[in-house]
Amino acid sequence: MEYLKVPWKHDHADEPVWLYSEINNERWETRKVEVFRDGSTGYADNIEAKGGSKLSIKPLPTMAEIAKDSQFVPSLIGNDEFERVWSCRVESVRADSAVWSRLKS
């Protein structure tokens, strides 16, 4: 498994600003958490999807390919960090922004 944290630089109020993905060896997303500017979240896995989030319908590009678009600044994170983000996804549909501030740094 690979775990990505990707800040998305844009001005769209209805799009997430942080993307967290768990990716299998064939580059398919298995779990995803999206964090919006207002602190709300969306998430998806093979069982459920909330907040408008969905798993990708095709394998994700490599980190180098993602980074070619200046809107995205991908970085690898560990399983522990991803699990912290994943566990916070259901605490509230509108997550406390302080929680997300700690997680994204």
N, CA and C atoms as a LAMMPS dump frame, in Angstrom:
ITEM: TIMESTEP
0
ITEM: NUMBER OF ATOMS
315
ITEM: BOX BOUNDS ff ff ff
-5.0000000000000000e+02 5.0000000000000000e+02
-5.0000000000000000e+02 5.0000000000000000e+02
-5.0000000000000000e+02 5.0000000000000000e+02
ITEM: ATOMS id mol type element x y z
1 1 1 N 0.84 -1.189 0
2 1 2 C 0 0 0
3 1 3 C 0.878 1.243 0
4 2 1 N 0.333 2.289 -0.609
5 2 2 C 0.975 3.601 -0.613
6 2 3 C -0.059 4.587 -0.09
7 3 1 N 0.402 5.585 0.636
8 3 2 C -0.494 6.576 1.217
9 3 3 C -0.054 7.956 0.759
10 4 1 N -0.988 8.695 0.175
11 4 2 C -0.691 10.031 -0.343
12 4 3 C -1.469 11.097 0.408
13 5 1 N -0.806 12.221 0.618
14 5 2 C -1.447 13.437 1.123
15 5 3 C -1.196 14.483 0.049
16 6 1 N -2.28 15.068 -0.457
17 6 2 C -2.137 16.002 -1.575
18 6 3 C -2.919 17.284 -1.299
19 7 1 N -2.222 18.382 -0.983
20 7 2 C -2.929 19.657 -0.941
21 7 3 C -3.27 20.078 -2.373
22 8 1 N -4.475 20.6 -2.541
23 8 2 C -4.941 21.029 -3.861
24 8 3 C -5.125 22.541 -3.805
25 9 1 N -4.322 23.268 -4.541
26 9 2 C -4.352 24.738 -4.543
27 9 3 C -5.345 25.23 -5.59
28 10 1 N -6.447 25.79 -5.124
29 10 2 C -7.48 26.299 -6.033
30 10 3 C -8.394 27.253 -5.279
31 11 1 N -9.321 27.868 -5.99
32 11 2 C -10.269 28.807 -5.389
33 11 3 C -11.709 28.32 -5.446
34 12 1 N -11.937 27.068 -5.743
35 12 2 C -13.292 26.522 -5.854
36 12 3 C -13.846 26.19 -4.466
37 13 1 N -14.909 26.853 -4.072
38 13 2 C -15.473 26.642 -2.741
39 13 3 C -16.051 25.244 -2.552
40 14 1 N -16.45 24.6 -3.64
41 14 2 C -17.118 23.303 -3.532
42 14 3 C -16.189 22.108 -3.771
43 15 1 N -14.885 22.348 -3.819
44 15 2 C -13.918 21.266 -4.042
45 15 3 C -13.006 21.128 -2.824
46 16 1 N -12.515 19.923 -2.543
47 16 2 C -11.636 19.731 -1.387
48 16 3 C -10.289 20.428 -1.571
49 17 1 N -9.662 20.759 -0.441
50 17 2 C -8.332 21.368 -0.47
51 17 3 C -7.25 20.394 -0.005
52 18 1 N -7.657 19.29 0.583
53 18 2 C -6.734 18.222 0.985
54 18 3 C -7.312 16.896 0.532
55 19 1 N -6.467 16.071 -0.08
56 19 2 C -6.854 14.738 -0.542
57 19 3 C -5.923 13.727 0.118
58 20 1 N -6.499 12.744 0.758
59 20 2 C -5.728 11.663 1.371
60 20 3 C -6.183 10.369 0.714
61 21 1 N -5.238 9.596 0.191
62 21 2 C -5.596 8.358 -0.508
63 21 3 C -4.744 7.192 -0.044
64 22 1 N -5.41 6.064 0.12
65 22 2 C -4.731 4.787 0.312
66 22 3 C -4.785 4.095 -1.04
67 23 1 N -3.626 3.684 -1.56
68 23 2 C -3.529 3.159 -2.923
69 23 3 C -2.897 1.775 -2.88
70 24 1 N -3.518 0.822 -3.564
71 24 2 C -2.953 -0.531 -3.584
72 24 3 C -1.803 -0.625 -4.589
73 25 1 N -1.21 -1.807 -4.695
74 25 2 C -0.026 -1.996 -5.555
75 25 3 C -0.307 -1.785 -7.035
76 26 1 N -1.572 -1.832 -7.423
77 26 2 C -1.941 -1.592 -8.822
78 26 3 C -2.413 -0.157 -9.037
79 27 1 N -2.232 0.689 -7.995
80 27 2 C -2.53 2.123 -8.005
81 27 3 C -4.025 2.452 -7.945
82 28 1 N -4.842 1.504 -7.528
83 28 2 C -6.259 1.771 -7.306
84 28 3 C -6.442 2.318 -5.894
85 29 1 N -7.279 3.347 -5.761
86 29 2 C -7.625 3.841 -4.432
87 29 3 C -8.462 2.791 -3.717
88 30 1 N -8.13 2.553 -2.458
89 30 2 C -8.948 1.658 -1.644
90 30 3 C -9.713 2.432 -0.576
91 31 1 N -9.155 3.569 -0.162
92 31 2 C -9.844 4.481 0.753
93 31 3 C -9.393 5.896 0.429
94 32 1 N -10.289 6.844 0.69
95 32 2 C -9.994 8.253 0.392
96 32 3 C -10.7 9.132 1.418
97 33 1 N -10.036 10.211 1.816
98 33 2 C -10.649 11.254 2.642
99 33 3 C -10.38 12.581 1.943
100 34 1 N -11.418 13.391 1.816
101 34 2 C -11.292 14.727 1.24
102 34 3 C -11.686 15.744 2.307
103 35 1 N -10.871 16.777 2.456
104 35 2 C -11.129 17.821 3.446
105 35 3 C -11.363 19.127 2.694
106 36 1 N -12.476 19.783 3.031
107 36 2 C -12.862 21.019 2.361
108 36 3 C -12.41 22.233 3.166
109 37 1 N -12.379 23.359 2.5
110 37 2 C -11.914 24.614 3.093
111 37 3 C -12.642 24.944 4.399
112 38 1 N -13.923 24.623 4.48
113 38 2 C -14.705 24.937 5.683
114 38 3 C -14.553 23.889 6.781
115 39 1 N -13.705 22.875 6.562
116 39 2 C -13.496 21.835 7.568
117 39 3 C -14.375 20.618 7.388
118 40 1 N -15.339 20.682 6.476
119 40 2 C -16.179 19.504 6.239
120 40 3 C -15.366 18.448 5.494
121 41 1 N -15.833 17.218 5.584
122 41 2 C -15.098 16.114 4.973
123 41 3 C -16.008 15.246 4.125
124 42 1 N -15.383 14.541 3.23
125 42 2 C -16.027 13.476 2.476
126 42 3 C -15.081 12.299 2.517
127 43 1 N -15.626 11.103 2.378
128 43 2 C -14.754 9.933 2.377
129 43 3 C -15.402 8.808 1.597
130 44 1 N -14.564 7.873 1.19
131 44 2 C -15.07 6.726 0.431
132 44 3 C -14.145 5.534 0.637
133 45 1 N -14.759 4.362 0.611
134 45 2 C -14.024 3.102 0.538
135 45 3 C -14.864 2.155 -0.3
136 46 1 N -14.558 0.888 -0.28
137 46 2 C -15.307 -0.071 -1.105
138 46 3 C -16.7 -0.368 -0.57
139 47 1 N -17.008 0.116 0.638
140 47 2 C -18.301 -0.167 1.266
141 47 3 C -19.233 1.034 1.24
142 48 1 N -18.701 2.209 1.522
143 48 2 C -19.558 3.391 1.601
144 48 3 C -18.846 4.629 1.086
145 49 1 N -19.639 5.649 0.811
146 49 2 C -19.121 6.948 0.384
147 49 3 C -20.007 8.024 0.999
148 50 1 N -19.393 9.062 1.517
149 50 2 C -20.119 10.163 2.154
150 50 3 C -19.559 11.498 1.679
151 51 1 N -20.391 12.515 1.743
152 51 2 C -19.943 13.869 1.436
153 51 3 C -19.574 14.106 -0.012
154 52 1 N -20.108 13.29 -0.904
155 52 2 C -19.831 13.461 -2.324
156 52 3 C -18.532 12.832 -2.803
157 53 1 N -17.782 12.225 -1.907
158 53 2 C -16.514 11.592 -2.296
159 53 3 C -16.758 10.243 -2.953
160 54 1 N -15.88 9.894 -3.872
161 54 2 C -15.931 8.601 -4.558
162 54 3 C -14.504 8.139 -4.793
163 55 1 N -14.312 6.834 -4.823
164 55 2 C -13.009 6.31 -5.216
165 55 3 C -12.825 6.548 -6.707
166 56 1 N -11.595 6.707 -7.113
167 56 2 C -11.281 6.931 -8.524
168 56 3 C -11.756 5.754 -9.373
169 57 1 N -12.192 6.038 -10.585
170 57 2 C -12.664 4.978 -11.484
171 57 3 C -11.539 4.422 -12.353
172 58 1 N -10.32 4.926 -12.133
173 58 2 C -9.154 4.38 -12.835
174 58 3 C -7.947 4.474 -11.901
175 59 1 N -6.896 3.721 -12.183
176 59 2 C -5.712 3.781 -11.315
177 59 3 C -5.149 5.202 -11.238
178 60 1 N -4.63 5.546 -10.068
179 60 2 C -4.061 6.881 -9.891
180 60 3 C -2.696 6.975 -10.559
181 61 1 N -2.365 8.156 -11.061
182 61 2 C -1.024 8.353 -11.62
183 61 3 C 0.025 8.301 -10.5
184 62 1 N 1.276 8.204 -10.889
185 62 2 C 2.353 8.218 -9.907
186 62 3 C 2.438 9.596 -9.262
187 63 1 N 3.179 9.659 -8.16
188 63 2 C 3.359 10.933 -7.485
189 63 3 C 4.028 11.953 -8.408
190 64 1 N 4.993 11.52 -9.185
191 64 2 C 5.683 12.42 -10.119
192 64 3 C 4.719 12.966 -11.165
193 65 1 N 3.823 12.124 -11.646
194 65 2 C 2.837 12.576 -12.636
195 65 3 C 1.861 13.567 -12.019
196 66 1 N 1.427 13.304 -10.796
197 66 2 C 0.517 14.223 -10.103
198 66 3 C 1.195 15.578 -9.914
199 67 1 N 2.46 15.56 -9.529
200 67 2 C 3.201 16.793 -9.231
201 67 3 C 3.455 17.657 -10.464
202 68 1 N 3.279 17.114 -11.65
203 68 2 C 3.454 17.916 -12.868
204 68 3 C 2.427 19.036 -12.957
205 69 1 N 1.283 18.853 -12.302
206 69 2 C 0.253 19.892 -12.25
207 69 3 C 0.522 20.732 -11.007
208 70 1 N 0.826 22.002 -11.182
209 70 2 C 1.222 22.863 -10.062
210 70 3 C 0.125 23.072 -9.019
211 71 1 N -1.101 22.687 -9.321
212 71 2 C -2.177 22.769 -8.326
213 71 3 C -2.004 21.745 -7.215
214 72 1 N -1.246 20.685 -7.489
215 72 2 C -1.115 19.566 -6.562
216 72 3 C 0.321 19.439 -6.063
217 73 1 N 0.46 19.202 -4.762
218 73 2 C 1.777 19.003 -4.155
219 73 3 C 1.726 17.696 -3.36
220 74 1 N 1.855 16.56 -4.034
221 74 2 C 1.704 15.275 -3.353
222 74 3 C 2.906 14.926 -2.476
223 75 1 N 2.624 14.228 -1.392
224 75 2 C 3.702 13.681 -0.571
225 75 3 C 3.252 12.327 -0.038
226 76 1 N 4.229 11.461 0.162
227 76 2 C 3.944 10.163 0.76
228 76 3 C 3.817 10.342 2.259
229 77 1 N 2.868 9.651 2.843
230 77 2 C 2.718 9.635 4.295
231 77 3 C 2.709 8.176 4.73
232 78 1 N 2.853 7.957 6.014
233 78 2 C 2.838 6.599 6.539
234 78 3 C 1.426 6.11 6.81
235 79 1 N 1.331 4.825 7.031
236 79 2 C 0.053 4.21 7.376
237 79 3 C -0.53 4.834 8.636
238 80 1 N 0.312 5.119 9.632
239 80 2 C -0.177 5.698 10.889
240 80 3 C -0.878 7.03 10.661
241 81 1 N -0.278 7.899 9.854
242 81 2 C -0.9 9.196 9.577
243 81 3 C -2.211 9.016 8.825
244 82 1 N -2.216 8.129 7.823
245 82 2 C -3.462 7.907 7.092
246 82 3 C -4.548 7.385 8.024
247 83 1 N -4.201 6.461 8.904
248 83 2 C -5.198 5.905 9.826
249 83 3 C -5.746 6.972 10.764
250 84 1 N -4.914 7.932 11.187
251 84 2 C -5.416 9.04 12.019
252 84 3 C -6.44 9.863 11.243
253 85 1 N -6.127 10.164 9.99
254 85 2 C -7.056 10.925 9.143
255 85 3 C -8.334 10.119 8.935
256 86 1 N -8.193 8.841 8.612
257 86 2 C -9.351 7.979 8.367
258 86 3 C -10.242 7.911 9.602
259 87 1 N -9.662 7.797 10.781
260 87 2 C -10.466 7.695 12.002
261 87 3 C -11.184 9.005 12.314
262 88 1 N -10.643 10.141 11.878
263 88 2 C -11.29 11.443 12.114
264 88 3 C -12.448 11.707 11.161
265 89 1 N -12.519 10.973 10.06
266 89 2 C -13.504 11.274 9.017
267 89 3 C -14.931 11.186 9.519
268 90 1 N -15.207 10.322 10.483
269 90 2 C -16.582 10.134 10.936
270 90 3 C -16.885 10.827 12.255
271 91 1 N -15.902 11.502 12.825
272 91 2 C -16.159 12.201 14.078
273 91 3 C -17.227 13.262 13.894
274 92 1 N -17.235 13.847 12.717
275 92 2 C -18.205 14.893 12.432
276 92 3 C -18.216 15.15 10.938
277 93 1 N -19.39 15.414 10.396
278 93 2 C -19.453 15.793 8.99
279 93 3 C -18.737 17.128 8.806
280 94 1 N -18.787 17.968 9.826
281 94 2 C -18.023 19.217 9.804
282 94 3 C -16.929 19.083 10.855
283 95 1 N -15.801 18.564 10.436
284 95 2 C -14.691 18.322 11.352
285 95 3 C -14.154 19.641 11.902
286 96 1 N -13.688 19.587 13.122
287 96 2 C -13.058 20.74 13.736
288 96 3 C -11.802 21.097 12.945
289 97 1 N -11.694 22.328 12.492
290 97 2 C -10.563 22.712 11.645
291 97 3 C -9.232 22.573 12.374
292 98 1 N -9.221 22.672 13.691
293 98 2 C -7.974 22.49 14.437
294 98 3 C -7.459 21.061 14.296
295 99 1 N -8.372 20.093 14.267
296 99 2 C -7.974 18.695 14.071
297 99 3 C -7.306 18.548 12.718
298 100 1 N -7.915 19.086 11.673
299 100 2 C -7.354 18.958 10.328
300 100 3 C -6.057 19.744 10.208
301 101 1 N -5.939 20.872 10.906
302 101 2 C -4.692 21.637 10.864
303 101 3 C -3.538 20.81 11.412
304 102 1 N -3.785 20.077 12.484
305 102 2 C -2.738 19.222 13.051
306 102 3 C -2.399 18.08 12.108
307 103 1 N -3.388 17.506 11.464
308 103 2 C -3.156 16.349 10.601
309 103 3 C -2.433 16.708 9.316
310 104 1 N -2.685 17.872 8.76
311 104 2 C -2.102 18.181 7.458
312 104 3 C -0.693 18.74 7.549
313 105 1 N -0.225 19.053 8.733
314 105 2 C 1.149 19.569 8.84
315 105 3 C 2.16 18.452 8.96
